[in-house]
Amino acid sequence: MRNSWGSRTWLALAYVTLGLPVGIVTFTVVLVGLALGIGLLPLFGTGVVVLVATVYTARGMAAFERGRATMFLGVHLPDRPRLSPEGANAGRRAWALISSRASWKEIAYCLLMLPIGTVFYSLAVSVWAIGLAGVLLPAYGFALPGGEVVTWLHWTPWLEVLAGFGIGLLALQLAPLLTVALADAQLALVRSLLAPSGAEVLQAKVSSLTESRARVVDAADAERRRIERDLHDGAQQHLVSLAMNLGMAKEKMDSDPEAARELVTRAHQEAKDSITELRNVIRGVYPAVLTDRGLDAALSALAARSPVPVRLDVRLSRRPGPTAEAIAYFVVSEALTNVARHSGAKQASVHVELREDATGRDRLQVAVVDDGHGGATEGAGSGLTGLRDRVRAVDGTFQLISPQGVGTTIAVEVPCES
């Protein structure tokens, strides 16, 4: 009984009773839009514009219904993935929108809301009204006109009052159960028409992973060309100069020892420069300190090299898997590089923490925050897009928050291998 009269019952009652006014609005707007759009189709395509506007209106109402389910029933319903033809003109995009199954499911829900809302509203309000009227019948029954309760039973007034009271108690016992059942039934309709099915979610995930994989392959190819260019323009040139200096020093060792000594000195400097170049290249591929000493030490080295002061906060109860460590390192590295080059920030902070999710599995959370001018966006071929693809490739999440004039926050969460 206590659970029946809990907050869930009252939220379900509010959800069901609000369905009627919402249904009146959705039914009226969508039906008028469909009728007007179809009627205006012969008029130079004006009907197409009305139909597209009606579809977008139904989409907004569907989003409102998903939000209403979340607010009252605590159930999060994702939006259905939208697939539009790439490179299509406005006409093809409009036709794809109007003819899509998702659009017609949303329209169907908007039209069904009125009859369903009417029936559910009537049932819920009736059972609660019967219950309250019956329970309160002893308080007002004898004040009715004629001084008695008039029923079809033709019992004595006291028996009729007691019968009404019993019916009211029974109705109040059933009212919470019926209300929750009606809310669950309406939620089931929302799930079937406004939320993606398992196949749609899987298809969207496959499409997203395919696109991410293609971009990751392109990024890997670009990284390979960068390494080749760095080796060719940097370390290789130093090594060629080193070999030439050593060769000339060998020839002048007997005839001109001073010149030979100077050439050996130059060769020594070229060797040190080559080592530096190779270390920079290797650090860009995978830093040795990350393998040897872990994420904390590797991020400390990044923070120390950053021209912008960085406050580092690493909270790891154990070492994450190598994939999670590598992704976290490159996210922080790219983010701090962007902070130094583009943000105009005076300081930045990096927070890394290992936490358990709802299923008990460890996930590595990384957040990089700066106080720069903000306005960072993801573009084709940008480093941020590459980071997002790298994170999504391991089923992680990437979030960019960069309002103009406030600063930039990059939040990443990746699963950890056991």
C-alpha positions as CSV (number, residue, x, y, z in Angstrom):
1,M,0.0,0.0,0.0
2,R,2.8,2.4,0.9
3,N,4.5,1.8,-2.5
4,S,1.2,2.2,-4.3
5,W,0.8,5.7,-2.8
6,G,4.4,6.7,-3.4
7,S,5.7,9.5,-5.7
8,R,5.7,7.2,-8.7
9,T,1.9,7.0,-8.6
10,W,1.4,10.7,-8.5
11,L,4.0,11.3,-11.2
12,A,2.2,8.6,-13.3
13,L,-1.1,10.3,-12.7
14,A,0.3,13.7,-13.8
15,Y,1.8,12.0,-16.9
16,V,-1.5,10.4,-17.8
17,T,-3.8,13.3,-17.2
18,L,-1.6,15.7,-19.1
19,G,-1.8,13.4,-22.1
20,L,-5.2,14.7,-23.0
21,P,-4.3,18.4,-23.4
22,V,-1.1,17.4,-25.1
23,G,-3.1,15.1,-27.4
24,I,-5.5,17.9,-28.3
25,V,-2.6,20.1,-29.4
26,T,-0.6,17.4,-31.3
27,F,-3.7,16.0,-33.1
28,T,-4.9,19.5,-34.1
29,V,-1.6,20.8,-35.3
30,V,-0.5,17.7,-37.2
31,L,-3.9,17.0,-38.8
32,V,-4.3,20.6,-40.0
33,G,-0.7,20.5,-41.3
34,L,-1.2,17.3,-43.2
35,A,-4.6,18.4,-44.7
36,L,-3.2,21.7,-45.7
37,G,0.0,20.3,-47.1
38,I,-1.7,17.6,-49.2
39,G,-4.3,20.1,-50.4
40,L,-1.7,22.6,-51.5
41,L,0.5,20.0,-53.4
42,P,-0.8,21.0,-56.8
43,L,-0.1,24.7,-56.0
44,F,3.5,25.0,-57.3
45,G,4.9,22.7,-54.6
46,T,3.7,24.9,-51.7
47,G,2.3,21.8,-50.1
48,V,5.7,20.3,-49.9
49,V,6.9,23.2,-47.8
50,V,3.9,22.8,-45.5
51,L,4.5,19.0,-45.2
52,V,8.1,19.5,-44.4
53,A,7.1,22.1,-41.7
54,T,4.6,19.6,-40.4
55,V,7.2,16.8,-40.2
56,Y,9.6,19.1,-38.3
57,T,6.7,20.1,-36.0
58,A,5.9,16.5,-35.3
59,R,9.6,15.9,-34.6
60,G,9.6,18.7,-32.0
61,M,6.5,17.3,-30.4
62,A,8.1,13.8,-30.3
63,A,11.1,15.3,-28.5
64,F,8.7,17.0,-26.1
65,E,7.0,13.6,-25.4
66,R,10.4,11.9,-24.8
67,G,11.3,14.7,-22.4
68,R,7.9,14.4,-20.7
69,A,8.5,10.7,-20.2
70,T,11.9,11.4,-18.7
71,M,10.5,14.1,-16.4
72,F,7.5,12.1,-15.0
73,L,8.6,8.5,-15.4
74,G,12.4,8.8,-15.1
75,V,12.9,6.9,-18.4
76,H,15.5,8.3,-20.9
77,L,14.5,7.6,-24.5
78,P,17.1,8.5,-27.1
79,D,16.1,10.1,-30.4
80,R,15.9,8.0,-33.5
81,P,19.0,8.3,-35.7
82,R,18.5,10.5,-38.7
83,L,20.0,9.3,-42.0
84,S,20.0,11.9,-44.8
85,P,21.4,11.3,-48.3
86,E,24.8,12.9,-48.7
87,G,25.3,15.4,-51.4
88,A,21.6,15.6,-52.2
89,N,19.8,18.7,-53.2
90,A,17.0,20.3,-51.3
91,G,14.2,18.4,-53.1
92,R,15.7,15.0,-52.4
93,R,16.3,15.9,-48.8
94,A,12.7,17.0,-48.4
95,W,11.4,13.8,-50.0
96,A,13.7,11.7,-47.8
97,L,12.3,13.6,-44.8
98,I,8.7,13.2,-45.7
99,S,8.9,9.6,-46.8
100,S,11.0,8.3,-43.9
101,R,9.5,5.8,-41.6
102,A,10.7,7.7,-38.6
103,S,8.7,10.8,-39.6
104,W,5.5,8.9,-40.1
105,K,5.9,7.1,-36.8
106,E,6.1,10.5,-35.1
107,I,3.1,11.8,-37.1
108,A,1.2,8.6,-36.1
109,Y,2.0,9.2,-32.4
110,C,0.8,12.8,-32.6
111,L,-2.5,11.7,-34.1
112,L,-3.0,8.8,-31.7
113,M,-2.4,11.0,-28.7
114,L,-5.9,12.5,-28.7
115,P,-7.9,9.2,-28.6
116,I,-5.4,7.5,-26.3
117,G,-5.2,10.6,-24.1
118,T,-9.0,10.8,-23.9
119,V,-9.5,7.1,-22.9
120,F,-6.6,7.1,-20.5
121,Y,-7.6,10.4,-19.0
122,S,-11.2,9.3,-18.5
123,L,-10.2,6.0,-16.9
124,A,-7.7,7.6,-14.5
125,V,-9.9,10.5,-13.5
126,S,-13.0,8.2,-13.2
127,V,-11.4,5.7,-10.9
128,W,-9.9,8.4,-8.6
129,A,-13.2,10.3,-8.6
130,I,-15.1,7.2,-7.7
131,G,-12.7,6.4,-4.9
132,L,-12.7,9.8,-3.4
133,A,-16.5,10.2,-3.7
134,G,-17.1,6.8,-2.1
135,V,-14.7,7.3,0.8
136,L,-16.1,10.8,1.5
137,L,-19.7,9.6,1.1
138,P,-20.4,9.3,4.9
139,A,-19.4,13.0,5.3
140,Y,-21.9,14.4,2.8
141,G,-24.4,11.6,2.0
142,F,-27.1,12.7,4.4
143,A,-26.8,16.3,3.3
144,L,-27.9,15.4,-0.2
145,P,-31.4,16.5,-1.4
146,G,-34.0,14.4,0.3
147,G,-31.6,13.5,3.2
148,E,-30.6,10.1,1.7
149,V,-28.4,8.6,-1.0
150,V,-30.4,7.7,-4.0
151,T,-29.2,4.5,-5.8
152,W,-30.6,1.7,-7.8
153,L,-30.2,-0.6,-4.9
154,H,-33.1,0.8,-2.9
155,W,-31.4,-0.1,0.4
156,T,-31.7,1.8,3.6
157,P,-29.6,5.0,3.6
158,W,-27.0,3.5,6.0
159,L,-26.5,0.4,3.9
160,E,-26.1,2.5,0.8
161,V,-23.6,4.8,2.5
162,L,-21.6,1.8,3.7
163,A,-21.8,0.2,0.2
164,G,-20.6,3.4,-1.4
165,F,-17.8,3.7,1.2
166,G,-16.6,0.1,0.5
167,I,-16.7,0.8,-3.3
168,G,-14.7,3.9,-2.7
169,L,-12.1,2.1,-0.6
170,L,-11.8,-0.6,-3.4
171,A,-11.5,2.1,-6.1
172,L,-8.7,3.9,-4.1
173,Q,-6.9,0.5,-3.8
174,L,-7.1,0.0,-7.5
175,A,-6.5,3.6,-8.6
176,P,-2.7,3.6,-8.1
177,L,-2.3,0.3,-9.9
178,L,-4.5,1.4,-12.8
179,T,-2.7,4.7,-13.1
180,V,0.7,3.1,-13.2
181,A,-0.5,0.6,-15.7
182,L,-1.9,3.4,-18.0
183,A,1.4,5.3,-17.7
184,D,3.3,2.1,-18.6
185,A,1.0,1.5,-21.6
186,Q,1.5,5.0,-22.9
187,L,5.3,4.7,-22.3
188,A,5.3,1.5,-24.4
189,L,3.6,3.4,-27.2
190,V,6.3,6.1,-26.9
191,R,9.0,3.5,-27.1
192,S,7.6,1.8,-30.1
193,L,6.9,5.0,-32.2
194,L,9.4,7.7,-30.9
195,A,12.4,5.7,-29.8
196,P,14.8,3.7,-32.0
197,S,14.6,0.0,-32.1
198,G,17.5,-2.3,-31.4
199,A,18.1,-2.7,-35.1
200,E,18.1,1.0,-35.7
201,V,20.6,1.6,-32.9
202,L,22.8,-1.1,-34.2
203,Q,22.7,0.3,-37.7
204,A,23.5,3.8,-36.5
205,K,26.4,2.5,-34.4
206,V,27.7,0.5,-37.4
207,S,27.5,3.6,-39.6
208,S,29.2,5.7,-37.0
209,L,32.0,3.2,-36.4
210,T,32.5,2.8,-40.2
211,E,32.9,6.6,-40.6
212,S,35.2,6.8,-37.5
213,R,37.3,3.9,-38.8
214,A,37.7,5.6,-42.2
215,R,38.8,8.8,-40.5
216,V,41.1,6.9,-38.1
217,V,42.7,5.2,-41.1
218,D,43.2,8.6,-42.8
219,A,44.6,10.0,-39.6
220,A,47.0,7.1,-39.3
221,D,48.1,7.6,-42.9
222,A,48.7,11.3,-42.3
223,E,50.6,10.5,-39.1
224,R,52.8,8.0,-41.1
225,R,53.5,10.7,-43.7
226,R,54.4,13.2,-40.9
227,I,56.8,10.7,-39.4
228,E,58.4,10.1,-42.8
229,R,58.7,13.9,-43.4
230,D,60.2,14.5,-39.9
231,L,62.7,11.7,-40.4
232,H,63.6,12.9,-43.9
233,D,63.8,16.6,-43.1
234,G,65.2,16.3,-39.6
235,A,67.2,13.3,-38.4
236,Q,68.2,12.2,-41.9
237,Q,69.7,15.6,-42.7
238,H,71.6,15.6,-39.5
239,L,73.0,12.2,-40.1
240,V,74.0,13.1,-43.7
241,S,75.8,16.1,-42.3
242,L,77.4,14.0,-39.6
243,A,78.7,11.5,-42.1
244,M,80.1,14.2,-44.3
245,N,81.9,16.0,-41.4
246,L,83.4,12.7,-40.2
247,G,84.5,11.9,-43.7
248,M,86.2,15.3,-44.1
249,A,87.8,15.0,-40.6
250,K,89.2,11.6,-41.6
251,E,90.9,13.1,-44.7
252,K,92.3,16.0,-42.7
253,M,93.4,14.1,-39.7
254,D,97.0,14.0,-40.7
255,S,97.4,17.1,-42.8
256,D,95.3,19.6,-40.8
257,P,94.6,18.3,-37.2
258,E,92.9,21.6,-36.1
259,A,90.5,21.6,-39.0
260,A,89.8,17.9,-38.3
261,R,89.1,18.6,-34.7
262,E,86.6,21.3,-35.6
263,L,84.9,18.9,-38.0
264,V,84.7,16.3,-35.3
265,T,83.1,18.9,-33.0
266,R,80.5,19.7,-35.6
267,A,79.9,16.0,-36.1
268,H,79.4,15.6,-32.4
269,Q,76.8,18.4,-32.4
270,E,75.1,16.8,-35.4
271,A,74.9,13.5,-33.5
272,K,73.3,15.2,-30.5
273,D,70.8,17.0,-32.8
274,S,69.9,13.7,-34.5
275,I,69.2,12.1,-31.1
276,T,67.0,15.1,-30.2
277,E,65.1,14.8,-33.5
278,L,64.6,11.0,-33.1
279,R,63.4,11.5,-29.5
280,N,60.8,14.0,-30.7
281,V,59.6,11.7,-33.4
282,I,59.4,8.8,-31.0
283,R,57.5,10.9,-28.5
284,G,55.0,11.7,-31.1
285,V,54.4,8.0,-31.9
286,Y,54.3,6.6,-28.4
287,P,56.3,8.1,-25.5
288,A,58.6,5.6,-23.7
289,V,57.8,7.2,-20.3
290,L,54.1,6.1,-20.8
291,T,55.2,2.5,-21.0
292,D,57.8,2.6,-18.4
293,R,56.3,4.8,-15.7
294,G,52.6,5.1,-16.5
295,L,50.1,7.9,-17.3
296,D,50.9,10.1,-14.3
297,A,54.6,10.5,-15.2
298,A,53.8,10.9,-18.9
299,L,51.2,13.7,-18.2
300,S,53.6,15.3,-15.8
301,A,56.2,15.5,-18.6
302,L,53.5,17.0,-20.9
303,A,52.6,19.6,-18.3
304,A,56.2,20.5,-17.7
305,R,56.8,21.2,-21.4
306,S,53.6,23.3,-21.8
307,P,54.3,27.0,-22.3
308,V,50.9,27.6,-20.5
309,P,50.9,26.8,-16.7
310,V,49.1,23.5,-16.1
311,R,47.6,22.2,-12.9
312,L,47.6,18.4,-13.0
313,D,45.4,16.2,-10.9
314,V,45.7,12.4,-11.5
315,R,43.8,10.0,-9.3
316,L,44.5,6.4,-10.4
317,S,44.0,3.5,-8.0
318,R,45.7,1.2,-10.5
319,R,47.1,1.5,-14.1
320,P,44.5,1.4,-16.8
321,G,45.0,-0.7,-19.9
322,P,47.6,0.4,-22.4
323,T,44.9,1.5,-24.9
324,A,43.1,3.7,-22.4
325,E,46.5,5.2,-21.3
326,A,47.5,5.9,-24.9
327,I,44.2,7.6,-25.7
328,A,44.3,9.7,-22.5
329,Y,47.8,10.7,-23.2
330,F,47.1,11.8,-26.8
331,V,43.9,13.6,-25.7
332,V,45.8,15.7,-23.2
333,S,48.7,16.2,-25.5
334,E,46.5,17.5,-28.4
335,A,44.4,19.6,-25.9
336,L,47.5,21.3,-24.4
337,T,48.9,21.9,-27.8
338,N,45.7,23.7,-28.8
339,V,45.7,25.6,-25.6
340,A,49.2,26.9,-26.3
341,R,48.5,27.7,-30.0
342,H,45.0,28.9,-30.2
343,S,43.2,29.6,-26.9
344,G,45.1,32.6,-25.5
345,A,44.6,31.0,-22.1
346,K,46.7,32.0,-19.0
347,Q,46.3,28.7,-17.3
348,A,44.9,25.2,-17.8
349,S,44.0,22.2,-15.7
350,V,44.0,18.5,-16.4
351,H,42.0,16.1,-14.3
352,V,42.3,12.3,-14.7
353,E,40.4,9.8,-12.6
354,L,39.5,6.1,-12.7
355,R,35.9,5.4,-11.8
356,E,33.5,2.5,-11.9
357,D,30.3,2.8,-14.1
358,A,26.9,1.4,-13.2
359,T,27.9,-2.1,-14.4
360,G,31.0,-2.1,-12.1
361,R,33.5,-1.7,-15.0
362,D,36.4,0.8,-14.8
363,R,36.3,3.8,-17.0
364,L,39.1,6.4,-17.4
365,Q,37.8,10.0,-17.2
366,V,39.9,12.8,-18.6
367,A,39.1,16.5,-18.5
368,V,41.2,19.4,-19.9
369,V,40.0,22.9,-19.0
370,D,41.4,26.3,-20.0
371,D,40.4,29.9,-19.4
372,G,41.0,31.1,-22.9
373,H,38.7,32.9,-25.3
374,G,36.8,29.6,-26.2
375,G,35.0,29.2,-29.5
376,A,36.7,25.9,-30.4
377,T,34.9,23.8,-33.0
378,E,35.5,20.5,-34.7
379,G,36.2,20.7,-38.4
380,A,37.1,18.3,-41.1
381,G,40.7,17.2,-40.6
382,S,41.1,19.1,-37.3
383,G,42.9,17.6,-34.3
384,L,39.7,17.6,-32.3
385,T,37.9,15.5,-34.9
386,G,40.8,13.1,-34.9
387,L,40.6,12.8,-31.1
388,R,36.8,12.2,-31.2
389,D,37.3,9.4,-33.7
390,R,40.1,7.9,-31.7
391,V,37.9,7.9,-28.6
392,R,34.8,6.6,-30.3
393,A,36.8,3.8,-31.9
394,V,37.1,2.2,-28.4
395,D,33.5,2.9,-27.5
396,G,34.3,6.0,-25.4
397,T,32.6,9.3,-25.2
398,F,34.0,12.7,-26.3
399,Q,32.5,16.1,-25.3
400,L,33.6,19.5,-26.3
401,I,32.3,22.6,-24.5
402,S,33.7,25.9,-25.7
403,P,31.4,28.9,-25.4
404,Q,32.8,32.1,-26.8
405,G,34.7,34.1,-24.3
406,V,34.4,31.6,-21.5
407,G,37.1,28.9,-22.2
408,T,37.2,25.4,-23.4
409,T,36.5,22.1,-21.7
410,I,37.3,18.7,-23.3
411,A,35.8,15.7,-21.4
412,V,36.7,12.2,-22.4
413,E,35.7,8.8,-21.0
414,V,37.1,5.6,-22.2
415,P,36.6,2.0,-21.0
416,C,39.6,0.2,-19.4
417,E,40.6,-3.3,-20.2
418,S,40.9,-5.7,-17.4
